[in-house]
Amino acid sequence: MELLDKPVTPLPDFSLEQYLQGQSFSYPVSPEPIRLKIRLPEGRGWHLKETRLSLDQNYDDLGNGMVEVTADVADTLQLRFWLNGFDADMEVMEPTEMREDFAAAARKLARTYCKKP
């Protein structure tokens, strides 16, 4: 890295804060927020009581060791990678399109692992 003596020329109408808030580093899947509803074991989702996905998040105990979390969030690849980290412990209930994406991925994964190496 080399320190230059040239002055910086800022780009007109560029705001780093707005750029970061625009989810540019989260790899947006769709431009509009989604209403996410997931179900998972209480032991896997307890941290979402304190580390909320959004200000409007609802955390409901379903009474069978499972919880349901609903929140308006940005639909990003980062969100989907995070959800995949729960493996089969998490079920996407809504939105329907995301549920179908996760179901298709699960079927593909099952086909891959049903093959003999």
Buried (B, 14 or more C-beta within 10 A) or exposed (E): EEEEEEEEEEEEEEEEEEEEEEBEEBEBBEEEEBEBBBBBBBEBBEEBEEEBBEEEBEBEEEEEEBBBBBBEBBBBEBBBEEBEEBEEEBBBBEBEEBBEBBEEEEEEEEEEEEEEE
